[in-house]
Amino acid sequence: MNSNEYMNDNGATPIVPLPAPNDGNSDGTAEPRNGATPVIPLPNPGEGGPVYPGNTNGNVPVVPLPNPGEGGPVYPGNMNGNVPVIPLPNPGEGGPVYPGNTNGGVPVIPLPNPGEGGPVYPGNTNGGVPVIPLPNPGEGGPVFSGNNASGFQGTIITVLPRPVTPCFYCNSSSYGTIRFLNTAIGYNPFVISVNNRTAVSRLEYAEVSEYGRISSGYQTITVSGQNGYIYISKQVRITVGATMTIAIVNTAGGLNIVEINDTVCFTPMGGSCIRVSNLSYNAGPLTLSTYSGNVVFRNVSFMEVTNYARVVPARYEIYVSNQNEALLSTEITTRSGSQYTIYLFNWTESPTAIRTLTIEDRN
């Protein structure tokens, strides 16, 4: 057998080292030639998007590549040299990435939660923003006209956390008490962990957890998706005997957590207390007042929590406005011996789409 026959034999010894897949030339030789140079760097296993034809710069792969499991085509991407669409939707979050809206293939944000109806693209008239709030699955009827900036609207949810205090994380004899509030739009339900121990397995939008004990000192709070995708991890200082609400909020750059001290408001002679927290990053200062004008919280900034105002137990009509217009009206009925925190946050990305969530705590 001559050398050529040996090289063509089915049982022949392979070339060592073997070229990487697709690295070889069309004639079977291992030496690279012009037009057959392997694409470097290659994408990591599981990362999507074709490498070739890639972009116009010598078949270099599209960088940065999407994380494993993140959707959306990488090529042809948008119009800026086939760069992948950034930001990509987080794993499990729906909505088209390309052609997306009219801003160069940017994905539609906020994205609807799985199972929620309503068109995403072209959506409404504001550049393909999804219609929020979306109808429940199976419920018919039109979704948009959406927000009516010229009128009053809004909803209120009163939550009474159960008086139980499970241990979120206890490794000492001194501890505080915390609960979690989700005000972030555009995300699936969160998993909340304390020092890698699950505290809340599923926290929906506009939902508050029960209180739980946590050891004093600096503890790491992690907010992740149901699939383990970590959105934010941050250390929080827990003071002995303190009671706090930790709110998950939207910001211009993603998510953040806000620490709210749940101090007790003493209500002598059977009164009740009200305070306000503004958790809308893009609404600007907000003012909340009662119809009678006897309670006014003026120009409450983002992440600000006001002091309590003592009120007589009664039914109050409440109005929320920014510096230019009235945004919504709702009502609250206060009870003797209770304290109320009225949280203001978004129900869409629009700065004027503000809603309320009132948490009642019995003393």
N, C-alpha and C positions, 0 to 999 in steps of 0.2 A: 504494500500500500504506500503510495507516495504521500508527500505532505499535504497536497491539496485534497486527496481522498480522505486523509485522516481528519482534516479540519471539517469536511462535510459529512463525516460519519455521525449517525444518530447517537452513538455512544461515546462521542469524543469528549475529551476533557474541556470544560468551558474556559473561556478567556479569563485570566485573573490579573488584576481585579476587574470585576464585571462593571460595565458602565451603568450608571443609574438609568431608570426607565426613561426612554425618549432622549437619552443623551447621545446615542450613537448616530452615525451618518447614514444616509439613505442607502449607501452601498455596503453597509454591514461593517465598515471599519470603525475602530474605536477612536482614531485620532479626530479631534474636532476640526472642522473646516468652517469657513465663512458661511453663515446661514444655518449652521447646525450646532452652534455653541449652546450648551445647556443653559436654561434660564436660571440665574442666580440672583438673589436668594430664592429658594423654592418655598412654597407655602408649607406651614406646619400641617401635619395630618389632621384631617377633619375641618380645615378651614376652607371656606367655599370660594367659588369664583374661578373662572378659567385663567390659566396662566398665559396661554398663547391663543389668539393673537395679542392678548394683553393690550398695552397702549402703544403709542408710536415711538417710544424711546428704547428701541432695541429689544423688544419682547420681554422687558422686565415685568415681573408680576405686579399686580395692583397692590400697592402698599398705602396705608395699613389695610390688612385683610380683615374681614369681619370675624368676630369671635365665633367659636364653634356653636352652632345652633341658632345663630342670629340670621334673620332672614334678609331678603332683598338681593337683587342681582348686583354683582360687582361690575360686570362688563355687559353692555356698553355704559352702564352707570349714568352719569349726567353729562353735561356738555363741557366740563372742564378737564379735558385730557383723560377721560375714563377713570378719574379718581372715584373710589367707591362712595356711595351716598352716606354722609356722616351728618348727624348722628344716626346710627342704625337703631331700629327698634330693639328693645331688650327681649331676651328669649321669652317666648310665650305671649308677647304683646302683638296684637294684630294690626292690620292696616297695610295698604300698599306702600312700597318704598319708591318704586319707579313706575310711571312718571311722576307719582306723588302729586304735589300741587304745582303752582306756577313759578315757584322760586328755585328753579334749577334742580328739580328732583329731590329736594329735601323731604324727608318722610313727614307724614301728617302727624302733628303733635298738638294736643294730647290724643292718644289712640284710644279707641273704645275698648272696654273690657270684653273678654270672650263671651259670646252669647248675647251681647247687647246689640240691638238693631240700629238702624239709621245709616244713611250713606256717609262714607268717609270722603270719597273723591267723586265728583267735584264738591260734594257736601253742600254747604250753603254758599253765600256770596262773599264770604270772607276768606278767599284763597284756599278753599278745601278743608277748613277746620271742621272736625266732625260735629254733628249736632248733639249738644248736651243740654239738659239731661236726655239720655236715650230711653226709649220705651222698654219695659220689661219684655222678655222673650214671649212671643205669642200675643202680645197686646197690639191692637191695630191703631189706626188713627194717624193724623199728620204729626210730624215731629217738630218741624220748624214752622212757625216764625221765630222761635227762640226768645231772646230777651227783648223786652220792650223798654227802652231807655226812658221813654217819656212817662211811664206809669209806675205804680208800686206793685211789687210782687216779692215773693219769697216764701220760704218754708221754715219751720222750726221743729226740732226734735228734742224732746226732753228725755234725759237718760238718768236713771237712778242706779248707780252701780251697787251690786249686792254687798252687804257688809261682811264680806269674807276676805281674808288676807292670806292667800297661799304664799309660799316662799318661792320667789323667782330665783333668788341666789342668796343663800345664807351660809357663811363660813365663819361667823363670829357671833358673839352675844349682843353686839350693838348693830342696829339696823335702822333704815328709814322705810318709807312706803312710797311706791310709785305706781302709776298706771300709764297707759299709752293711748294716744289719740291720733287717728289718721285723717289728715286734711288734704292729702296730696292727690290731685287729679292726674289721669293719664297712666295709672299704674294698676296692675293686678293686686290682689290682696297680699299683704306683707306677712313675713314671719319675723318675729322680734326675739332676739336672743340676748341674754346677759352672760358675758364671759363664756360664750359658746354653748350655753345651756338655753334651750328653747323656753321662753317665757309666755309667748302668745303664738299659737300655731297658725292663726289666720285672722288678720285684722283688715277689715274691709274699709273702703272710703267712707268717711263720716261716721266712723264707729269708734267707741271708746272701750277699753278693756276694764276689767275689775282691778282693784288695787292688789298689789302683792308686796310682800316684804323683800328687802334687799339689803345686804350688808353695807355698812357705812364705809366711806372711803371712795377712791376712784374705781369705777366699774365701767367695763366696755359694753356699750349698747350697739348691737348690729341689726340693721334693717336689710332683709333680703327677700327675694322672691320665693314662690313655692318650689321652684326648681333649684334653689340654692344660689342663685345669682345675687351677689352682694351689692347693694346700692350705696350704703354708707355704714361706716363703723366709727364710733366716736366715744371717747371717755367722758363720763359724767361723774361729778363729785356728789356723793350722797352724804348728807349731814345726819347725824344721829337724831332720831325722832322727827325728821322732816317728812312732809308729805308733798309729793310732786306729781304733776302731769307732764309727760314727755310727748310733745306733739311732733309728728312728721309733717313737714311742710314743703311745698314747692319753692324753689328759688330760681333766679335767672340762669344758674348753672347746673341745676339738677335738684337734689334733695338735701335737706338739712333737718336737724332735730332741735327743738326749742324746749328749754326747761322752764316750767311754770310752777311757781311755788304756791301750793294750795293751802294758804294760811287760813285759819279759822276766823270767821267773822262773828263776833259775839252779838247776839240780838236780844237785848233786854226788852222786857215787856212784850214778848211775842212778836217781834218784828222779823224782817227778812233782809237779805243783802243781795246786791247785784254788782257785778263787775264785767268788764269787756276786755277781750283779747283780739287783736287784729293779726290774723295769720295769712293775709293776702299780700304776696310780695309785689304785685304790680298795680294795686288799687290806689296807692298813696294813702295819706292820712284819712281816716274815716271817723265820722261823727255819728253817735247813737244817742237818740233822745226819745223821751216819752211824749205822747200827744199833748199832755198837760204842760210839758216843759219843766216839771219839777225834778226830773233826773236827766242830766246831760253829760255825756262823755265826749269831749270835743277833741278832734284831730288826734286820734289814736294811731300811732305809727305802726309799721310792720314789726312784729315780734314784741310789741309793747303790751303789757297787762296793766290795767288801771287798778287803783285802789277800790275797795268796796264802797258802795253807797247804800246806806240803810234806808229801807222803804217800808211802808205799811203793807201788810199782806193784802193783795188786791189783784185785779186784772188790769194789765197795762198794754196799751197800744204802743208799739215801738217802731221808730223810723230810722233808717240808716242812709246816710248820704256821704258823698265825697265833697270836695271843695266847689263842685260845679252843679251837681244835680242830686235829686233824691234817687236812691237805688232800689229800695225795697221797704215794705212794711210787714210787720208780723205782730204777734201778741204773746204775752207771757202772763201766767197767773202764778203769783208767788204765794208761798205758804209760810205760816208761822214756824220759826225755828229752822228755816232752810236758807242756804246760800246758793247763788246762781252765777255761773260763768257763761257769758254769751260769746261764743267764738264766731268770728267773721272770717270767711275764706271763700275761695272761688268755686264755682261749679262749671266754668269753662275757663279758657285762657283769657277771655275778655276782661279788662280791668273793671268793667262795670257789672260783671256777672257775679255778684256777691250773694251768699246765702248765710244763714245763721244755724248754729247748733248750740243749744242751751243744755248745760249739764247742771242738774240739781243735786246738791249734797245736803243730806239731813244732818244737823248737828246732834 
